[in-house]
Amino acid sequence: MACDVGAFSKSTQKILQRSGDLLAVHWELQSGVPSNESDKIALFAPPFKSEEANDEDWVAYFKPSKIDGSTHSVPVTNVRAPFYDIRYLSGVTGECLCRADKVRFEMGPSEPTQGHTTIDASTGALKVHWVTDDPLPSTVWYKEEGSNTWRSSSSLVTTYTHADMCDARMDRYYAPGYFHTAVLPASFQGPLELTFGRKKLRAEQMQINPPLGRGDRTEYSVALFGDMGVQGAGRGPHQIRVWDIFGDSLQTIAMRNPVMVSHGNHDYDYKGAWNPPWASGDFIKTKYGNECGIPLNHRYALDNWWYSFDYGMVHYVMLSSEHDWTEGSAQWLWLEQDLSTVDRSLTPWIVLTSHRPMLVAVIGEPRNTIEDHMADALMPLLKKYEVDLVTAGHWHHYERTKPVDGTVHTLVGCAGAQDLPVEFRDLERTATIWAEVRGYLELQVKEDKLVGIFWGINDTMTDRHLIEFDRFEIHGNDHRTKTILRGGQQV
């Protein structure tokens, strides 16, 4: 590669086999070339916003000053671009000191990426999702473990454009690709070998397990978290390509474990959203990009803004805190109907999620007013139908209440997003608060109890190993264990 002012940077590979592969980058500064702790090595991918890429176009970067040595390996996401342009940028002037050879992917922009699974809320069937640059249907191939017979299912394809969103900023828009969804047969019982794509452009073969049917007494764990955030991670300046990076990094986990999501204010809020007078305009802020839920709906194939599903012993309710939930609203009426029809002998536990919390100890307006209204509208239903656990986010810390009218409320908005320090109220209902810990809540589902464990790290830890910061148990009532099921069969 050519260098302009003596900096030397090169990649050891010019062709990467698959999205997410590591790219090793080596750099040196020749004698006399000034360095700065703000220097960056940035990865750019077209299309660029102008004829020549600028600081709005990078997909990822790292600072050489933060690396021990002069070689660093970074995972590279296939964002359906023809190549990556790698540059060493001066932290003082911003100019490009040198460039590496262009890096490409073996399958090019057509590689099927970002595989993940979800549960069909209506049927309980497992759905497989992936992204390509191809608008035509492609295929998921699968076979039972030990079998030589491959079966297949075609995908349904959707996409969206800038025009589908609600006055979203065009300067941060990139074509998102095409979203493929294929449904696996609800009848499969054991592990499946699976791949997806086209005959000559397939994802790596992987193994997935069947979802737990309603009432299955198999014990399992689920991760609950919100507000992931990318602050300080050197990933995408509020660009749509952050979706690609996240989907790529999640694939290994999300193909083994279904991912179920709901909307938050950054996904949905826009100037035409629900705007009750007591919210002081908090639901119609435009600084979040005016996506109005479009990217999330397409990537995770959501059929409604709010929904519920059963998984083993738990009935999960996914509310939308960004739509009207006041008493008598469509969402409120749906929630009462949904909770009233839960068979607690099959699904003894009810877990409800919402982006915004009903109970929080933080002092902050207008959000406290919104939370008070939300508690007044929804908590009577939680009490009436004996909801066991509510998990929310929005505030970027961890918090847990004692049981309030029988329901434990947890706030787990600390999966990456960070805030300035906040003040907390001294409330009798509060069981614990961890204000500066990033992490997630593991919920262990058992027949006789739910066990919650908050795993996290904080900025003072030199060993970045997750540790247990909180543990709690929720015990069931006698009426919830009338029928015992194992493996979906009554015993």
N, C-alpha and C positions, 0 to 999 in steps of 0.2 A: 504494500500500500504506500501511498505518497503522504509525506508529512510536510506541512508548511513552515513550521518554525521549530523543528527539532524534537517535538514530542513523538514518541513511537508507540503505536498501539496496534495490536493485531489479534484476530480471533484464530484459534487453532483449528476451527472447522468452518467450512463455507456452506456445507449442506447439513441440516439437522433432519433426523429421521422423522420425529414426531413432535407435535406441540407439547411443550413442557420439558423437552430435553434440555440438559445443561449446556450452556455455551461458555467455554473457558476463554477469558480475555486476559491478555498480558500487555503491560504497558511499561514504558521507561521514559524518563525525561533526560535528555542529553544535558551535558554540562552547560550552565549559563541560562537555561530555560527556567523562568520563574514558575514556582508552583504556589498554590493557594489551597487552604483547607476547604474552600468552596468549589474547587474544580470538580467537574462531573464527567463521567463516561456515560453517555446517553444512547439509548436505542430508539431510532426513529423508523417509522413505517408509513409509506404513502397510503392514501392520498394526503398531500400536504395542503395547508390552508393558503399558502402562497406558492410562488414558483420555487422558492428554496425553503426548506424546513426551518422553522423557528422554534422558540421555547414552548410554544403551544402545541407542538406536534409530537413531542417525545412520548413513548409508550411506557418506558421505565428508565431509571438511571441509578447509578450508585456513585458515591464519592470515594475516590482513591484514598483520601486521607483517613477514611474510616476502616480501611482494609489493612490487615497485617501482611505486608509483602506487596508484590506487584503483579499478582495473578489472582483473578477472582472468577468463580463460576456462577452464572446466573441462569435460572430457568427462563426460557423464552416461549411466549405464547404465540401460536399461529393466529394472527388477527385478519387472515384472508388478504394479506397484502403481498405484492410480488417479491418483496425483499425487505430486509432490515438494513438500515444504514447506521453504523456505529461510529460515534464521534467523541473525541476528547475535547471538552469545552472549558475554556478559561473561566474560573470563578470570578475574575476581576472584570474582564471585558465582555465575556459571553461569546467571544469568537471561537471558531473551530480551529484548534491547534493541529489536529490531524484526523484522518478517517481510516477505519479498517476496511478490508474487503467486504463487499455486500454478503449477507448471510441469507440463505433461502431454506425452505422446507422441501423435503423430497416429494411430497404429494402436492405441493403448491397450495394455492388458496382453497382447493376443493377438499382438503383433508377434513373428515368428520371429527369434530372436537366437542368438548364440554359435555360429555355424557353424564347424565344423572337420571335418577328414578324418582317417581312420585306415586302416591296412592290415588286411584280414582275415588273421589269422595262418594260417588253414588254406588259403585259396584264393589269396591275394595280391590279391584284388579291392579296389577303393577303396570305402570306406564314408563316407557324408556324415551328419553329426550336427547337430542344432539343438535349441533349447529354445523351447517356447511355454507358454501356460496352458491349452491345449486337449488333453483326453485322447483325442480321436479322431485316427485316422491322418491325416496330411497327405502332401504330395507333393514330390518333387524333379523338376524339369523340366530337361532337358538336350538339347543339339543339338551336332552336330559343327561346328567352325569353318567358316563359309562356307555351311552348309546352312540351309534354311528349315524343316526338319522337326524339330519338337520331340517328344521322347519323354519318358516319365515313369515313375516308380517310386514306389510307396506306402511309407510309413514304418511300421516297428514302433515301438510306444510303450511306454515304461516310466516308472515314477516310484518314489519311496520316501516313507515317512512317518517321523516321529519314532520310531514303534514298531518300525521295521525295524532301527534301530541298537541299539547295546548300552549301554543306560542313558545315552545322550547327554543333555546338559543341555537341558531343554525351553526354558529362558529364552533360549537362543541359536538356537533353531530357527525357520526360516521355510519355508513351503511352497516346494519347489525348482522347481516347474513340471513339465512333462512332457518327456521326452527322446525325440527322434525319431531313428531310424536308417534310412537307405535305402542299398541296395547298388547301385553302378553296374556295368554289364556289364564283365566282364573283358576283352572283346574290343576296347574302344575304344583307338585307337592315337594319335590326335592330341589337341590341345587341345579342351576342351568349353566351351561357354557354358552356364551353370547358374544356377538360382535354386531356392528352396524355400519352402514354406509352404502357403497356401491361395490360391485364385484372386484374391481381393481383398486378401489380406494376405501379400505376398511379400517375401522378402529382395531386396536389390539384386542385379542380374545381375552375375555374376563369371565369370572364366575359370579353369579348372583344367587341369592336365596329367595324363596317365596315369602311374601308378606304374611304376617300373622293374621288369621281370620278373627272376626268378632267373637269374643268369648274364649279364645285360646288362652289357656293358663300358663303358657310358657313365660318365664321371667325374662326381662330384657332391660336395657338402659336406653335412654334417649337424651340427646344433648339439646338444651334450650338456651337460646342466646339471641341478642339483638344488637343493633348499632355497631356493626363491625368496624366501619371507618377505615381510612387509609392514611391518616395523618403520619407524616414522617417516613412513609414506607417507600418513597421514590416510585410511586406507581400512579401514572395517569393523572394529569391536572384536571380533575372533575370532568373527564371525558367519558363518552359512552364505551370506550375500550376497556375501562375498568370492569365492565360486565364480562368481557372476554377473559380477562386475567383471573377474575374470581371463579368463573365457570371452569376454567382450565385447572386451576389449583384444587378445586373441589372434587374433580372427577373420580379419583380413586375411592374416596369416602362415599360420594353420592351415588355410585353404582352399587355399592354394597348395602347402603342404608338409605331409604327414601328420605327426600328433603321436602318438607312442607313449609310454605312461607305465607306471610300475610303482609299487608301494606303498612308503611309508616309515612310520616310526613314528608320525608325526602323523596319517597317514591310517588306520592300522590298530590300533595298540596299544590294548588295553582289558583289563579285569580278568580276562576269560575267555580271553585269548590264550595261545599257547605260552609255557611258563614253565620252561625248564631250570634246574636248581639253581645252575649256575655263573653265571647271568645276573643274579643279585641282584634279580630282579623288574623288570628294565629293559624287558621286553616287555609288562608288564601295567600300566604307568603309566596313570592315568586323567586326568591333567591335560590331555591332548591332545584331549579331547572325546568319547571313546568312540564314534567314528564307525564303527569296525571295518570300514573299507573300502567302506562302502555308497555314499557320494556319488561316490567316484572310479569305482567299478565301473559305475554308471549313466551318468555323464557321458561316459565314454570306452568304454562297451560292452565291458568286459573279460570274456572268457569263462572265464578262469582266473586264479588268483593269480600264476602264472608261465607264461611262454609264449615262443615264438621265432617269427621270421619272416625271410624272405629279401628283400633289396632290392638289386637289381643284383649287385655283386660281394661283398656282405657277408651273412653269416649273423649276425643279431642274437639274443642270448639275454637275456631280461628275467626276472631272478630276483626272488623276494620274500624279502628278508632278514628279514621279520617272521614267516615260517612256518618250520617245522622243515627245516633244510638239512643236518642231521648225516648221516654215512654210513649208508646203508640206509634213510633216510627216503623218503617218496614223491617229494619234490622232488629229492633227490639221485639216486635211481634214474632219474627222468625226465631229469635233466641228462645223466647218462652215456649214456642211450639217444639223446638228442637230438644230443649231440656226436659220437657214434659213427657217425651216419648222414649227416653233412655231406659233400657231394661237393665237395672242395676244387678240383676242376677247373672247377666252375661258380661256387662262392662261395669264392674263395681266402682270404678274410679272415673271422675270427670275432671279434666284439666282444660282450663280456658286460657287462651292467649289473646293479647291485644298489644299493639305497639305502645300506646299511651297507657299509663297506669291509672288505677282508681285511687290507690293509697300510696303516698310517698312522703318522706319526712323533709324533703328539700323545701327551702323557702324560695319561691320564684313565681312572679306573675308575668303573663296571664295564665300560665300553665296550672297553677294551683286552683284557680277558679274553674278551669276546664275539668280538672281531676275531681273537684268537689261535685260538679254537675254529673260527671260520669258515675261516681260512686252512688249518688242519689238515685240515678236512673237504673243502674244495673245490679247493685248489691242486694236489693230485695229479691231479685231472681236467683242470685247465688245462694242466698239463705234458704229460699223456698225449695230449691231443687238440690241442696246439699252439695254444691260444687266443692271439690277438695282443694284445688290449687289454681291460682291465677298467676300467670307469668307475663310480665310486660318489660318494656325498655324505655326508650325516649330520653330519660336521664342516664348519664353515662357513668353509672356506678352500680354496685351491688347492694341490695337491701332486702330484708325479709321481715315480715310482721309475725307476731303471734297470731293464732287463729282468731279471726274477726267474724263473729257469727258463724263459726265453724269452718271458715275458709282461710287458708294461708295465702298471703300475697307475697310474691317475690318480684323483684325488679332486677333484671340482668341485662342492662344496656351497656355492658362493659366489654364487648368482644373486640375492641380495637379503638373505637371512637373515644376522644378525650375532650375534656372541658377545662375551663378555668375553675379554680376552687369554688365550691358552693357552701352555703350555710344550711345547717340542718336544725329542725325543730326537735325538742326533747319530748317525745310522745310515748305514752305508756304502751301503745300497741307495738312499737318497734322492738324487734328481737335482736337484730344486728345490722350494722352498716359497714361496708368496706368501700371507702371513697376513692381510693387511688390504686385499685387492683383491676387488672384486665383478666377476663376469664369467661367461663361458661358454667351453667348449672347442669350437672348430670342427675337425671331422675331415674332411679332404679325402681322398676315396676314389679311388685311381688303380690301374691294373693292376699296377704294380711296387712300389708303396709306399702306406702311409698317412701323411699329414702332419697332425700335430696343432698347432693354434695356440690359445693361451689369450689371449683378448681381454678386457680389463678396464679398470676405473677404480678410483681410490681417493679417499679423502676429502681428500687434499692437492691434488688437481688442480683448478685453476680452470676449465680447459677440459674439459668433461665428454665429450670425444671418446674412444671406445674406442681403446686402443693395445695393441700386441702385447707381452705379458709373457713368453711362453714359446713355443718352437717345437721340435718333435721329429719324427723320422721312424721308421717301422717298415717294414722291407724284407721282402718275401716270399721264400719258398724255391722252388727249382726245381720241386718237385712240384706247386705250386699253379698252374702256367700251362700245363698240358697242352692244354687246349682254349681257343681264343680265340673269344669271342662278341662280336658288335657288334649292337646293336638286337635282341637276342634270337635272332639267326641265327648258326649256326656258319659260320666262314670258314677 
